[in-house]
């Protein structure tokens, strides 16, 4: 019951953060595209396309988080948490396509010398780049805060999407300033740099999602905290084995503990229950823990 309420709260938070992202990115994409067109800045138009892709990524995050929160069923007894990883992978693919589109256009402009016929970008493009940097960096910190709070890989991927957009706006700003100073080749060069930032973000998102898809163990700090929690429980002598695996944004734990072998089966079961309840209460991201009790001889001298 507690796990269900945690899942519902996670979905609500993720959807709220994603809706804020959608609104901010829609306004930014329209503003940057308009500024790029009217101020004759190809770098700002490219940056506007990047922001537009953020809108679709946030929608994918909402879908992925909602699907991952579905209850376990007969076909999926371990739940649907990996849908969040799928959403992150789709997001990474969208980023790659966006980056390649921008990079190809920039490379073609540099190769053919089209930038030499370009009109000097206006002051509106400069202002749009500065506003974009401020807004997107703010969105990065806002989204990352809640991604860490709810332990969501898809929302964290969206946060880094914001950061890549902020960095691409920095590239656009440099290109626009360069073009206004008489170096028009800096505009397509800035778009090429934007492409590299986008591809780097896509790679990081993809790698993190794949790590979570292949049952990677959780970090050492979490495992040490788990050990401390278990050893604090009454009648637990030692931990014989601890295995963890990250399943989407949740954690599964298998643990073997030793207890006094002279205790009854009922008492051994009670010890396992105490460990189980204490761990799930202390670590909300843990969806399930399997506890096995090994008998230890009373005079075995375990430390």
ABEGO torsion letter per residue (X at the ends): XAAAAAAAAAAAAAAAAAAAAAAAAAAAAAAAAAAAAAAGBAAAAAAAAAAAAAAAAAAAAAAAAAAAABBBBAABAAEAAAAAAAAAAAAAAAAAAAAAAAAAAAAAAAAAGAAAABBBBBAAAAAAAAAAAAAAAAAAAAAAAAAAAAGBAAAAAAAAAAAAAAAAAAAAAAAAAAAAAGBAAAAAAAAAAAAAAAAAAAAAAAAAAAAAAAGBBBBAAAAAAAAAAAAABBGBABBABBBBBBBEABBBBBBBBBBBAABBAAAAAAAAAAAAAAAAAABAABABBBBBBBBBBAAAGBX
